[in-house]
Amino acid sequence: MRLQDYLEHPLVHSSFAVTIDQHHIKPSVVQATNTVLSVSPLPGGPGVWDIALPFDAQAVIFNLRSNRTVAEASGKAGVTGVASRLITKTSCASLGGHMDLSGYGSYNCIYSKPGGSTQLSHKVFASDGTDIALTDAWINLTGPTTRVLRTYWTNYGASYKTLDVTAQIAVLG
């Protein structure tokens, strides 16, 4: 995961009287892992995981990876998305889902809260690579000087499952 590299603009600065660092602010990057959250099956849950962010965060680009291997060179399933302070605006691209969704292939998918999606990822985030999906994410104010990326996780399996996710979050704003 090299999320920060994609946010730097490769422009020619010779015609400007500034350097690249003077007008392309490098985003701060937060990294986190959760392998201990136990998520109850429906109708219970969801499991909640809060990831601390800088207080001035307006929006984030997040990259969440599961331990499920889906491609050559040990490529992992996961989700890449954009979240803001508005709970209804999160959108994601989920990679490496199951191939048996209603008899049709669904390896990659776009999920969007404005589009009416009830979840934001494939069901790939349990420790065995199944059943748990990201169902919501937004930047939440949790105190007078603290903000978090609040993530909700739903277990679609028949028994308790343990979340297994590695996160990299680029903070914008």
Sequence and secondary structure as in RCSB ss.txt:
>XXXX:A:sequence
MRLQDYLEHPLVHSSFAVTIDQHHIKPSVVQATNTVLSVSPLPGGPGVWDIALPFDAQAVIFNLRSNRTVAEASG
KAGVTGVASRLITKTSCASLGGHMDLSGYGSYNCIYSKPGGSTQLSHKVFASDGTDIALTDAWINLTGPTTRVLR
TYWTNYGASYKTLDVTAQIAVLG
>XXXX:A:secstr
  GGGGGS     TTSSS HHHHS   EEEEEEE   EE BTTS  EEEEEEE TT  EEEEEEEEEEEEEGGGE
EEEEEEEEES TT  EEEEES  S BTTB  SEEEEETTTT S SS S  BTTS SEEEEEEEEEEEETTEEEEE
EEEEE SSS EEB EEEEEEEE 
